[in-house]
Amino acid sequence: MDTNDRLITAVQLATRKLASTGTFNDLMKDVLAICVEAVGASGGTIYLHDPDTHRLKFQHVFPEEVADKLPVKDIPEDFGTAGRAFCNRQTVCREFPEKPVSDWNDFERATGVAVRSIVATPLMMENETPIGVVQLLNKDTGIFSDTDCAVLDTVAAVATMAYLNFRLTDEMTRASTLLGMGKVSHDIGNLAASLYATLSFSDMAMHGLKDHLMKGHPDKTVTMYVETLEPTFGDLKLSVDRIVGYSRLISDMSAGRQLRPDKCLGPLAETIYNSAAYLEADGRSQHVALRYEIDQNAPPTLHDELYIFRIVQNLVGNAIKAVRETIPDDAHAMGETEEGEAIYGEVVVRYTFTGQNHVIEVHDTGPGMTRETADRILSGNARSQWEKAGGSGWGTKIVLELTATHDGLVSIDSELGKGTTFRVCLPHNAG
């Protein structure tokens, strides 16, 4: 097959497969697979460039079973053959003479693969900055040729266009979602405000009825009902207050308006507990238990009660989704235990005061995540990774922005197979 035929075949394959890709992860995997197949390589790696850290971030390797053997994954943007291809914005080919096992480098010793040849191609379109690099190893027959380089250059350009199109579509979807959320939140806020007015009038009527009854000799049953309804009105008004406040918060965020926290001096413990407790029933229905380790003696600090409420609820809600990933799909069919709903995992809500900071932690026994995934979450650009409960990633972005209004920081400790801890650290502010 001549150069033109190979180019046409590779571009057709790339266009067909990349146009049908549904997720970012699949897109990167397909790009690597297409490149390996197009030039007959025995394996390879694909990286994306992170301009903030000036590193090439590992995405996928082929064969996939090699991933756990790699001695390093992310590399400096100017490191090795991949770095040279990225910095010079052109495909680089290298050949290596046969050498004894004693002279193998770290990669060769870790994977058991002797490197005979390498070709690295920047993922870029003409006259544009590369977005990453594809690096391939060991052509199955012979060495990488000029034809292979021409094929890879073309496939890389098509892949880059597919990637940029994916990003553009994703950003448009997010923008459309935010606009819709803003409009819905505005409408919900108006409805809730109307409901609040009705509750306020009903509360006044309830107090009038109570005063009237107290002047006579009311029936004990009537008195009991009145005393039961009175705190209920208080709880309803508080809930509606939160709905109104949260709808305005979402409306402001979706419109790009600066957030305006209403900070008051007070303890955090009760707010943290109450916000998580709202999700206990949902957790039990998902076979997830909530447990609390809350310092009730922590000193009061300036904070917006609604913001703290939302931070904790979003983190606990996400933690329940994470644990759900580890629960058998047929768990509901197993029925209840003598103690109630069968429990397969837990979420722990912790709150401590260190002397300088108020620290809120939400730990789950879910599947955990990689450092790369955690970094994407902390950047505010990640969508939900859980298959059983999809999401836009908007909830985590809210946590990041609300924490920032209190000069706080969000961090993540996680390990695959061992769960995840989200930590919100707020500096103490006594006013």
C-alpha positions as CSV (number, residue, x, y, z in Angstrom):
1,M,0.0,0.0,0.0
2,D,1.5,3.3,-1.1
3,T,1.7,6.5,1.0
4,N,-1.5,8.0,-0.4
5,D,-3.5,4.9,0.1
6,R,-2.3,4.6,3.7
7,L,-3.1,8.3,4.4
8,I,-6.6,7.9,3.0
9,T,-7.3,4.7,5.0
10,A,-6.0,6.2,8.2
11,V,-8.0,9.4,7.8
12,Q,-11.1,7.5,7.0
13,L,-10.7,5.3,10.1
14,A,-9.9,8.2,12.3
15,T,-12.8,10.3,11.1
16,R,-15.3,7.5,11.4
17,K,-14.2,6.4,14.9
18,L,-13.5,9.8,16.4
19,A,-16.8,11.2,15.2
20,S,-18.7,8.5,17.1
21,T,-16.8,8.8,20.4
22,G,-19.1,9.6,23.3
23,T,-16.7,10.4,26.1
24,F,-13.4,12.2,26.6
25,N,-11.8,9.0,28.0
26,D,-12.9,7.0,25.0
27,L,-11.7,9.7,22.6
28,M,-8.1,9.6,23.9
29,K,-8.1,5.8,23.9
30,D,-9.4,5.7,20.3
31,V,-6.7,8.2,19.2
32,L,-4.0,6.0,20.5
33,A,-5.5,2.8,19.1
34,I,-5.8,4.4,15.6
35,C,-2.2,5.5,15.7
36,V,-0.9,2.1,16.8
37,E,-2.9,0.4,14.1
38,A,-2.1,2.9,11.3
39,V,1.7,2.3,11.5
40,G,1.8,-1.2,12.9
41,A,3.4,-0.3,16.2
42,S,3.6,-2.8,19.1
43,G,2.5,-0.3,21.6
44,G,2.4,3.3,22.6
45,T,1.3,6.1,25.0
46,I,-0.8,9.2,24.6
47,Y,-0.2,12.4,26.6
48,L,-2.1,15.7,26.9
49,H,-0.3,18.9,27.7
50,D,-1.0,20.8,30.9
51,P,0.2,24.4,30.4
52,D,-0.1,25.2,34.1
53,T,2.4,22.6,35.2
54,H,4.4,22.5,31.9
55,R,4.0,18.7,31.9
56,L,2.7,16.1,29.5
57,K,-0.1,14.3,31.4
58,F,-0.5,10.5,30.9
59,Q,-3.8,9.5,29.4
60,H,-3.6,5.9,28.1
61,V,-1.1,3.2,27.2
62,F,-1.3,0.3,24.8
63,P,-1.4,-2.5,25.7
64,E,-3.5,-1.5,28.7
65,E,-1.9,-4.1,31.0
66,V,1.4,-2.2,30.8
67,A,-0.1,0.8,32.7
68,D,0.6,-0.6,36.2
69,K,4.2,-1.3,35.2
70,L,5.2,2.1,34.0
71,P,7.9,3.6,36.3
72,V,6.7,7.2,35.5
73,K,3.6,8.5,33.8
74,D,3.4,12.3,33.7
75,I,6.6,13.8,32.3
76,P,8.1,17.3,31.8
77,E,7.0,18.9,28.5
78,D,10.6,18.8,27.2
79,F,11.5,15.3,28.4
80,G,12.7,12.6,26.1
81,T,11.5,11.9,22.6
82,A,7.9,12.9,23.4
83,G,9.1,16.2,24.8
84,R,11.3,16.9,21.8
85,A,8.3,16.3,19.5
86,F,6.1,18.5,21.5
87,C,8.6,21.4,21.8
88,N,9.8,21.2,18.2
89,R,6.2,20.7,16.9
90,Q,7.2,17.9,14.6
91,T,7.4,14.2,14.4
92,V,10.6,12.6,15.8
93,C,11.9,9.1,15.0
94,R,14.7,7.4,16.8
95,E,16.3,4.0,16.5
96,F,18.3,2.1,19.2
97,P,20.9,-0.6,18.8
98,E,20.4,-3.9,20.5
99,K,21.8,-4.0,24.0
100,P,22.1,-6.5,26.9
101,V,19.4,-6.7,29.6
102,S,22.0,-5.2,32.1
103,D,21.9,-1.9,30.1
104,W,18.1,-1.6,29.9
105,N,16.7,1.7,31.1
106,D,14.0,2.0,33.8
107,F,11.1,1.7,31.4
108,E,12.6,-1.5,29.8
109,R,13.3,-3.1,33.1
110,A,9.8,-2.3,34.5
111,T,7.9,-3.5,31.4
112,G,10.2,-6.2,30.1
113,V,10.0,-4.5,26.6
114,A,13.3,-3.7,24.8
115,V,12.9,-0.5,22.9
116,R,14.2,-0.8,19.3
117,S,12.6,2.3,17.9
118,I,10.3,5.2,18.9
119,V,8.2,7.7,16.9
120,A,6.6,10.6,18.7
121,T,4.0,12.9,17.0
122,P,2.6,16.1,18.4
123,L,-1.2,16.3,18.5
124,M,-1.7,19.6,16.6
125,M,-3.1,21.2,13.6
126,E,-0.9,23.3,11.2
127,N,0.5,26.4,12.8
128,E,-1.3,25.7,16.1
129,T,0.1,24.9,19.6
130,P,0.2,21.2,20.3
131,I,-2.3,19.8,22.8
132,G,-0.3,16.7,23.5
133,V,1.8,13.9,22.0
134,V,1.4,10.3,20.8
135,Q,4.5,8.2,21.3
136,L,4.7,4.7,19.7
137,L,7.2,1.9,20.1
138,N,8.7,-0.9,18.1
139,K,7.2,-1.3,14.6
140,D,6.1,-4.9,14.1
141,T,8.1,-5.2,10.9
142,G,11.2,-3.1,10.2
143,I,11.5,0.5,11.4
144,F,9.3,3.6,11.3
145,S,9.5,5.2,7.9
146,D,8.7,8.6,6.3
147,T,5.4,7.0,5.3
148,D,4.6,6.2,8.9
149,C,5.4,9.8,9.9
150,A,3.2,11.2,7.2
151,V,0.3,8.9,8.3
152,L,0.8,9.9,12.0
153,D,0.9,13.6,11.2
154,T,-2.4,13.4,9.3
155,V,-4.1,11.2,12.0
156,A,-2.8,13.6,14.7
157,A,-4.3,16.6,13.0
158,V,-7.7,14.8,12.6
159,A,-7.5,13.6,16.2
160,T,-6.7,17.2,17.4
161,M,-9.7,18.5,15.5
162,A,-11.9,15.9,17.1
163,Y,-10.5,16.7,20.6
164,L,-11.0,20.5,20.1
165,N,-14.5,19.8,18.8
166,F,-15.3,17.7,21.8
167,R,-14.1,20.4,24.2
168,L,-16.1,23.1,22.3
169,T,-19.2,20.9,22.4
170,D,-18.7,20.2,26.1
171,E,-18.3,23.9,26.9
172,M,-21.4,24.8,24.9
173,T,-23.4,22.1,26.7
174,R,-22.1,23.4,30.1
175,A,-23.0,27.0,29.1
176,S,-26.5,25.9,28.0
177,T,-26.9,23.9,31.2
178,L,-25.9,26.9,33.4
179,L,-28.2,29.2,31.5
180,G,-31.1,26.8,32.0
181,M,-30.2,26.3,35.7
182,G,-30.2,30.1,36.2
183,K,-33.6,30.5,34.7
184,V,-35.1,27.6,36.7
185,S,-33.4,28.8,39.9
186,H,-34.9,32.2,39.3
187,D,-38.4,30.7,38.9
188,I,-38.0,28.5,42.0
189,G,-36.9,31.5,44.0
190,N,-39.9,33.4,43.1
191,L,-42.3,30.5,43.9
192,A,-40.5,29.9,47.2
193,A,-40.7,33.6,48.1
194,S,-44.4,33.5,47.5
195,L,-44.7,30.4,49.7
196,Y,-42.7,32.1,52.4
197,A,-45.2,34.9,52.5
198,T,-48.0,32.4,52.8
199,L,-46.2,30.6,55.7
200,S,-45.6,33.9,57.4
201,F,-49.3,34.8,57.3
202,S,-50.2,31.3,58.5
203,D,-47.6,31.6,61.3
204,M,-49.2,34.8,62.5
205,A,-52.6,33.1,62.4
206,M,-51.3,30.2,64.4
207,H,-49.9,32.6,67.1
208,G,-53.3,34.4,67.2
209,L,-55.1,31.1,67.6
210,K,-52.7,30.1,70.4
211,D,-53.2,33.4,72.2
212,H,-57.0,33.1,71.9
213,L,-56.9,29.6,73.3
214,M,-54.7,30.6,76.2
215,K,-57.3,33.1,77.4
216,G,-59.9,30.3,77.9
217,H,-59.7,26.7,78.9
218,P,-58.7,24.9,75.7
219,D,-59.2,21.2,75.2
220,K,-55.9,19.4,75.8
221,T,-56.0,17.8,72.4
222,V,-56.4,21.2,70.7
223,T,-53.5,22.5,72.7
224,M,-51.3,19.6,71.7
225,Y,-52.1,20.1,68.0
226,V,-51.2,23.8,68.3
227,E,-48.0,23.2,70.1
228,T,-47.1,20.6,67.5
229,L,-47.8,22.8,64.6
230,E,-45.9,25.8,65.9
231,P,-42.3,24.4,65.5
232,T,-43.4,22.8,62.2
233,F,-44.0,26.3,60.8
234,G,-40.6,27.3,62.0
235,D,-38.9,24.4,60.2
236,L,-40.9,25.1,57.0
237,K,-39.9,28.8,57.1
238,L,-36.2,27.8,57.5
239,S,-36.4,25.3,54.6
240,V,-38.1,27.9,52.4
241,D,-35.4,30.4,53.4
242,R,-32.8,27.9,52.2
243,I,-34.6,27.3,48.9
244,V,-34.8,31.0,48.2
245,G,-31.2,31.6,49.2
246,Y,-29.9,28.7,47.2
247,S,-31.9,29.6,44.1
248,R,-30.5,33.1,44.2
249,L,-27.0,31.6,44.7
250,I,-27.4,29.4,41.6
251,S,-28.8,32.2,39.6
252,D,-25.8,34.4,40.5
253,M,-23.3,31.7,39.7
254,S,-24.9,30.8,36.3
255,A,-24.9,34.5,35.4
256,G,-21.3,35.0,36.4
257,R,-22.2,37.5,39.1
258,Q,-19.9,37.8,42.1
259,L,-21.1,35.8,45.1
260,R,-22.2,37.8,48.2
261,P,-22.0,35.7,51.3
262,D,-23.9,36.9,54.4
263,K,-21.5,36.0,57.1
264,C,-22.5,35.9,60.8
265,L,-20.6,34.8,63.8
266,G,-21.7,31.4,65.0
267,P,-20.8,27.7,65.5
268,L,-20.5,25.4,62.5
269,A,-21.1,22.1,64.2
270,E,-24.9,22.2,64.1
271,T,-25.1,23.4,60.5
272,I,-22.7,20.6,59.4
273,Y,-24.7,17.9,61.2
274,N,-28.1,19.1,60.0
275,S,-27.0,19.4,56.3
276,A,-25.6,15.9,56.3
277,A,-28.6,14.5,58.3
278,Y,-31.0,15.6,55.5
279,L,-29.4,12.9,53.3
280,E,-29.5,10.0,55.8
281,A,-32.7,8.6,54.3
282,D,-31.3,8.8,50.8
283,G,-28.1,7.1,52.0
284,R,-30.0,4.2,53.7
285,S,-32.1,3.7,50.5
286,Q,-28.7,3.3,48.7
287,H,-27.4,0.9,51.4
288,V,-25.0,3.6,52.7
289,A,-24.7,4.6,56.3
290,L,-23.8,8.1,57.5
291,R,-21.5,8.4,60.5
292,Y,-20.5,11.6,62.3
293,E,-17.4,12.8,64.1
294,I,-18.2,16.4,64.9
295,D,-16.4,18.7,67.4
296,Q,-19.3,20.4,69.3
297,N,-16.9,22.6,71.3
298,A,-15.3,24.3,68.3
299,P,-15.4,28.1,68.7
300,P,-17.8,30.2,66.6
301,T,-16.5,31.7,63.4
302,L,-17.8,34.1,60.7
303,H,-19.6,32.2,58.0
304,D,-22.6,32.1,55.7
305,E,-24.8,29.4,57.1
306,L,-26.4,28.6,53.7
307,Y,-22.9,28.3,52.0
308,I,-21.7,25.8,54.6
309,F,-25.0,23.9,54.4
310,R,-24.5,23.6,50.6
311,I,-20.9,22.7,50.8
312,V,-21.6,19.8,53.2
313,Q,-24.7,18.6,51.3
314,N,-22.9,18.5,48.0
315,L,-19.9,16.6,49.4
316,V,-22.1,14.1,51.2
317,G,-24.3,13.6,48.2
318,N,-21.3,12.9,46.0
319,A,-19.9,10.6,48.6
320,I,-23.1,8.5,48.6
321,K,-22.9,8.3,44.8
322,A,-19.3,7.1,45.1
323,V,-20.1,4.4,47.6
324,R,-23.0,3.3,45.5
325,E,-20.5,2.3,42.8
326,T,-19.2,-0.5,45.0
327,I,-22.6,-1.9,45.9
328,P,-24.0,-4.9,44.0
329,D,-26.7,-4.0,41.5
330,D,-29.0,-6.6,43.1
331,A,-28.7,-5.2,46.6
332,H,-32.3,-4.0,46.6
333,A,-33.4,-7.6,45.9
334,M,-31.6,-8.9,49.0
335,G,-34.2,-7.4,51.3
336,E,-33.7,-5.9,54.7
337,T,-31.8,-7.2,57.7
338,E,-33.3,-7.4,61.2
339,E,-31.9,-4.0,61.9
340,G,-33.3,-2.5,58.7
341,E,-31.8,-1.7,55.3
342,A,-28.7,-3.8,54.5
343,I,-25.6,-1.6,54.7
344,Y,-22.7,-2.1,52.3
345,G,-20.6,1.1,52.8
346,E,-20.5,4.3,54.8
347,V,-19.8,8.0,54.6
348,V,-18.1,9.7,57.5
349,V,-18.7,13.4,58.2
350,R,-15.9,14.9,60.3
351,Y,-15.5,18.4,61.7
352,T,-12.5,19.6,63.8
353,F,-10.9,22.8,64.9
354,T,-7.1,22.9,64.7
355,G,-6.6,26.2,66.5
356,Q,-6.2,28.1,63.2
357,N,-8.6,26.4,60.8
358,H,-12.1,24.8,60.8
359,V,-11.7,21.5,58.9
360,I,-14.6,19.7,57.3
361,E,-14.0,16.2,56.0
362,V,-16.3,13.9,54.1
363,H,-14.8,10.4,53.7
364,D,-16.4,7.6,51.7
365,T,-15.7,3.9,51.3
366,G,-16.2,4.1,47.5
367,P,-13.8,3.0,44.8
368,G,-11.4,5.9,45.1
369,M,-9.8,7.8,42.3
370,T,-6.5,8.5,40.7
371,R,-4.4,11.7,41.3
372,E,-5.2,12.8,37.8
373,T,-9.0,12.6,38.4
374,A,-8.6,14.4,41.7
375,D,-6.7,17.2,40.0
376,R,-9.4,17.6,37.4
377,I,-12.0,17.8,40.1
378,L,-10.1,20.5,41.9
379,S,-9.7,22.4,38.7
380,G,-13.5,22.7,38.5
381,N,-13.7,21.1,35.1
382,A,-14.7,17.5,35.9
383,R,-17.9,15.8,35.3
384,S,-19.2,12.9,37.5
385,Q,-17.2,9.8,36.9
386,W,-19.8,7.4,38.5
387,E,-21.7,5.2,36.1
388,K,-24.6,4.5,38.4
389,A,-25.3,8.2,39.1
390,G,-24.3,10.6,36.3
391,G,-23.8,14.3,36.9
392,S,-22.4,17.5,35.3
393,G,-19.8,18.2,37.9
394,W,-21.6,21.4,38.8
395,G,-22.0,20.3,42.5
396,T,-18.2,20.1,43.0
397,K,-17.7,23.5,41.3
398,I,-20.2,25.0,43.7
399,V,-18.2,23.6,46.6
400,L,-15.0,25.1,45.2
401,E,-16.6,28.6,44.7
402,L,-18.4,28.7,48.0
403,T,-15.3,27.7,49.9
404,A,-13.3,30.4,48.1
405,T,-15.8,33.0,49.4
406,H,-14.6,32.0,52.9
407,D,-10.9,32.1,51.9
408,G,-10.8,28.4,52.3
409,L,-9.2,25.5,50.4
410,V,-10.5,22.2,49.1
411,S,-8.2,19.2,48.9
412,I,-8.7,15.5,48.1
413,D,-7.0,12.4,49.5
414,S,-7.8,9.3,47.6
415,E,-6.5,5.9,46.6
416,L,-8.0,3.4,44.2
417,G,-9.8,0.7,46.1
418,K,-9.6,2.5,49.4
419,G,-12.1,5.4,49.2
420,T,-11.8,9.1,49.1
421,T,-11.7,12.0,51.6
422,F,-12.8,15.6,50.5
423,R,-11.4,18.2,52.9
424,V,-12.5,21.8,53.2
425,C,-10.2,23.9,55.3
426,L,-11.6,27.3,56.4
427,P,-9.4,29.8,58.3
428,H,-10.8,30.8,61.7
429,N,-12.4,34.3,61.7
430,A,-13.8,35.5,65.0
431,G,-14.6,38.9,63.6
